[in-house]
Amino acid sequence: MLGRVRKSCARFLNAVRADLGNGRDKRTHNLFEAAAAYVSACAEDDQDRIDEAAGWVSPEALSFGVNELACRAVIALARERDESPGTVARALLGLPAG
């Protein structure tokens, strides 16, 4: 378990370093801004915004940010609905209750 956490943190730090060193844009976007823009663009089916947000950070950083956003969203919905995160996640994906 500790090895997985260490590996995940190492990937995250490498992604942040890559993001800071890419120099593609005068304004630096962090991975959470990129994830929020990317997910909202996907929800609205806006390919131009999807491509733009995907270019703000490395693919690894974007993946981490999208995962973090998904976790936070499921937790927030679970609290709002007074259900377990597992129940909410399965419902969002249209899966039968497990």
N, C-alpha and C positions, 0 to 999 in steps of 0.2 A: 504494500500500500504506500509506504513512504517513498519507494522508488518511483511509483507512478506520479506522485505529487512532485517530486524533485524533477522528473523528466518534463512534466507539464510546465512547471515554473521556468525551467531552462528554455523550453520552446517559446514561452511567452517573452522572456527577457531578450532572446535572440530576435524575435519579431519586432519588439520595441526598438532595439538597436538598429535593425534594418530600416524601420520606419523613420527613425531620426536621421539616418544617414542617406536617405534616398534623394533629398534635395530637388524633388520634382516640382514643388510648389512653394511660393513664398510663405503662404500660411500653412503651418503644420497642423494637420488633423490628427487627433488621437484615435485610437482604435475603437473607442466607444462611440465617438461621433460618426465614424465610418460605418459601424454596425447599425446604428440607429437610422442613418440615411439609407443604407443598403436594404435593410428589412422593410422600411416604410416604402421605398421605391418598388421593392418586390411586391408588396401588398397592393400597390397601385398600378402594377404592371407597366412601370415607366423605365424602359430599357436604357435611355440616355442617362437617367439618374443612377441606375444600377451600375452602369459602366463607370460613371464618374466616381461614385463612392468606392467601388472596388479598386480604383486606382490610387486612393488616398493612402492606403497602408498595404503591407505585404499580405498575400493570401492567408498565411498562417495567423497573422494578427487579426484579420477580418474574421476568420473562422472562430478564433477565441472570443472576439467581441460578440459575434452572433450567438455563440453558445451561452455567454454570460447574460445577454439580453433575454434569450429564451428561458433560462433558469429564473431570472428575476420576474419575468412576465408570468410564468406558471405559478410561482410563489405568491405573487400579488393576486392573481385570479383565485388561487386556492383559499387565500385568506378572505377575499371578498365573498366567495361562495360558501365558505365554511366547509370545505372539502379537502381531501388530501391532495398534494401535488401530483401524485400518480394518477388519481382519478381525473383530475383536470387535464393532465397531459394526454391521457388516453381519449378523453372526450374531444379535445381539440383536434386530434388526429383521426377522429371517427372510428376509434377502436372500441370493441366491447369492453365493459368493465372487467377488470382483472382481479 
